Amino acid sequence: AMIALSCIFPTLGIAVGIALLSWIVLFFVSRYVSLASLVAGLIFFVATVLLVSQIELKILSFLLFVLMLARHKKNITRLCAGTENRF
């Protein structure tokens, strides 16, 4: 989804690149896809707030982050309980 956004909104390219790099690093360190995705989503939101001037894109990145948190609720619960599967 983030890569598609960077194609539609080129100003998000740097934020997407930073988030993608963080996902790769965290996945290889932790072996948790869900953890890497959640952190990358947070980093994407923060990078968008810091690097992009359009308020609409900042709001969009926030809404996407909230949606991602809602979709990953079970994963977050399993991560906190220590029962999430590793890749």
C-alpha positions as YAML, in Angstrom:
chain: A
units: angstrom
residues:
- id: 1
  name: ALA
  ca: [0.00, 0.00, 0.00]
- id: 2
  name: MET
  ca: [2.82, 2.42, 0.82]
- id: 3
  name: ILE
  ca: [4.54, 1.85, -2.53]
- id: 4
  name: ALA
  ca: [1.27, 2.47, -4.38]
- id: 5
  name: LEU
  ca: [0.89, 5.72, -2.44]
- id: 6
  name: SER
  ca: [4.34, 6.86, -3.48]
- id: 7
  name: CYS
  ca: [3.37, 6.29, -7.12]
- id: 8
  name: ILE
  ca: [0.21, 8.37, -6.70]
- id: 9
  name: PHE
  ca: [1.85, 11.02, -4.51]
- id: 10
  name: PRO
  ca: [5.55, 11.30, -5.47]
- id: 11
  name: THR
  ca: [6.26, 13.54, -2.47]
- id: 12
  name: LEU
  ca: [5.74, 10.48, -0.26]
- id: 13
  name: GLY
  ca: [8.62, 8.63, -1.93]
- id: 14
  name: ILE
  ca: [11.20, 9.43, 0.75]
- id: 15
  name: ALA
  ca: [8.82, 8.49, 3.57]
- id: 16
  name: VAL
  ca: [8.00, 5.21, 1.81]
- id: 17
  name: GLY
  ca: [11.70, 4.49, 1.29]
- id: 18
  name: ILE
  ca: [12.49, 5.08, 4.96]
- id: 19
  name: ALA
  ca: [9.56, 2.90, 6.05]
- id: 20
  name: LEU
  ca: [10.51, 0.12, 3.63]
- id: 21
  name: LEU
  ca: [14.11, 0.14, 4.82]
- id: 22
  name: SER
  ca: [12.97, -0.01, 8.45]
- id: 23
  name: TRP
  ca: [10.66, -2.94, 7.63]
- id: 24
  name: ILE
  ca: [13.50, -4.89, 6.01]
- id: 25
  name: VAL
  ca: [15.91, -4.29, 8.88]
- id: 26
  name: LEU
  ca: [13.39, -5.05, 11.61]
- id: 27
  name: PHE
  ca: [12.11, -8.17, 9.87]
- id: 28
  name: PHE
  ca: [15.59, -9.63, 9.52]
- id: 29
  name: VAL
  ca: [16.44, -8.76, 13.12]
- id: 30
  name: SER
  ca: [13.18, -9.90, 14.78]
- id: 31
  name: ARG
  ca: [11.72, -12.38, 12.23]
- id: 32
  name: TYR
  ca: [8.26, -10.96, 13.03]
- id: 33
  name: VAL
  ca: [6.39, -9.75, 9.94]
- id: 34
  name: SER
  ca: [3.69, -8.11, 12.05]
- id: 35
  name: LEU
  ca: [6.16, -6.22, 14.24]
- id: 36
  name: ALA
  ca: [8.10, -5.03, 11.21]
- id: 37
  name: SER
  ca: [4.86, -3.89, 9.55]
- id: 38
  name: LEU
  ca: [3.64, -2.01, 12.61]
- id: 39
  name: VAL
  ca: [6.94, -0.21, 13.13]
- id: 40
  name: ALA
  ca: [7.23, 0.60, 9.42]
- id: 41
  name: GLY
  ca: [3.72, 2.06, 9.52]
- id: 42
  name: LEU
  ca: [4.63, 4.24, 12.47]
- id: 43
  name: ILE
  ca: [7.86, 5.34, 10.79]
- id: 44
  name: PHE
  ca: [5.94, 6.11, 7.59]
- id: 45
  name: PHE
  ca: [3.54, 8.33, 9.55]
- id: 46
  name: VAL
  ca: [6.33, 10.14, 11.40]
- id: 47
  name: ALA
  ca: [8.41, 10.58, 8.23]
- id: 48
  name: THR
  ca: [5.37, 11.96, 6.41]
- id: 49
  name: VAL
  ca: [4.69, 14.46, 9.19]
- id: 50
  name: LEU
  ca: [8.33, 15.59, 9.17]
- id: 51
  name: LEU
  ca: [9.08, 15.56, 5.43]
- id: 52
  name: VAL
  ca: [5.85, 16.36, 3.58]
- id: 53
  name: SER
  ca: [4.29, 19.81, 3.56]
- id: 54
  name: GLN
  ca: [0.77, 18.93, 2.37]
- id: 55
  name: ILE
  ca: [-1.60, 18.60, 5.32]
- id: 56
  name: GLU
  ca: [-3.84, 16.24, 3.33]
- id: 57
  name: LEU
  ca: [-1.02, 13.71, 3.00]
- id: 58
  name: LYS
  ca: [-0.24, 13.99, 6.70]
- id: 59
  name: ILE
  ca: [-3.87, 13.28, 7.52]
- id: 60
  name: LEU
  ca: [-3.93, 10.39, 5.04]
- id: 61
  name: SER
  ca: [-0.83, 8.83, 6.57]
- id: 62
  name: PHE
  ca: [-2.36, 9.16, 10.05]
- id: 63
  name: LEU
  ca: [-5.59, 7.50, 8.93]
- id: 64
  name: LEU
  ca: [-3.65, 4.69, 7.28]
- id: 65
  name: PHE
  ca: [-1.67, 4.15, 10.49]
- id: 66
  name: VAL
  ca: [-4.86, 4.00, 12.56]
- id: 67
  name: LEU
  ca: [-6.38, 1.56, 10.06]
- id: 68
  name: MET
  ca: [-3.26, -0.57, 10.24]
- id: 69
  name: LEU
  ca: [-3.44, -0.65, 14.05]
- id: 70
  name: ALA
  ca: [-7.07, -1.74, 13.87]
- id: 71
  name: ARG
  ca: [-6.28, -4.46, 11.33]
- id: 72
  name: HIS
  ca: [-3.33, -5.75, 13.39]
- id: 73
  name: LYS
  ca: [-5.11, -5.80, 16.76]
- id: 74
  name: LYS
  ca: [-4.83, -9.59, 17.12]
- id: 75
  name: ASN
  ca: [-1.16, -9.47, 16.11]
- id: 76
  name: ILE
  ca: [-0.48, -6.78, 18.71]
- id: 77
  name: THR
  ca: [-2.19, -8.91, 21.37]
- id: 78
  name: ARG
  ca: [-0.11, -11.95, 20.41]
- id: 79
  name: LEU
  ca: [3.11, -9.88, 20.32]
- id: 80
  name: CYS
  ca: [2.43, -8.60, 23.84]
- id: 81
  name: ALA
  ca: [1.64, -12.13, 25.05]
- id: 82
  name: GLY
  ca: [4.74, -13.55, 23.38]
- id: 83
  name: THR
  ca: [2.71, -15.97, 21.26]
- id: 84
  name: GLU
  ca: [3.09, -14.38, 17.81]
- id: 85
  name: ASN
  ca: [4.59, -16.72, 15.22]
- id: 86
  name: ARG
  ca: [7.99, -15.89, 13.77]
- id: 87
  name: PHE
  ca: [8.75, -16.28, 10.11]
...
